[in-house]
Amino acid sequence: MKKLTKKQQTITIIISTLIFGFLLGVFTSGLYIRKEFREFVSVKKEKGFKNLMNNVLDLSEEQTVLLDSIFTKHAIVIEELHNEFREKFKQNMDSLETEMSPYLTEDQKQTLIEMKKKHRRLRKPFLFRKPKKDCNKSK
């Protein structure tokens, strides 16, 4: 194999660095855009709720300003209700599993475990997991 000259080595390093930086930038901006899009579209989040109300009602600029505090107040309540529902739902499903367990065979228990794992994987794809609640208290 032929040895590269200093000039060729320098050019190779610069091009490699640019390509790496470009790919890293694309990946990072993709993660950021996905996070912002999720909040913007989700009715459970303040941004998404306000966006939905503005688009559905076709509000004027003046109306948007006047209704902003009302939307904020109700968006917070909606998010709290959603979180409360999810927690109660999880508790109920755990209770159901505990009560069912004595009546199931080992194969059925294993099927239930596999079903829960599959559901978890489908809900939270790799690299795009939602932050844990305690990590998200920077509001």
Secondary structure as GFF3:
##gff-version 3
##sequence-region A 1 139
A	DSSP	alpha_helix	6	41	.	.	.	ID=ss1
A	DSSP	alpha_helix	46	57	.	.	.	ID=ss2
A	DSSP	alpha_helix	61	100	.	.	.	ID=ss3
A	DSSP	three_ten_helix	101	103	.	.	.	ID=ss4
A	DSSP	alpha_helix	106	123	.	.	.	ID=ss5
A	DSSP	three_ten_helix	133	136	.	.	.	ID=ss6
###
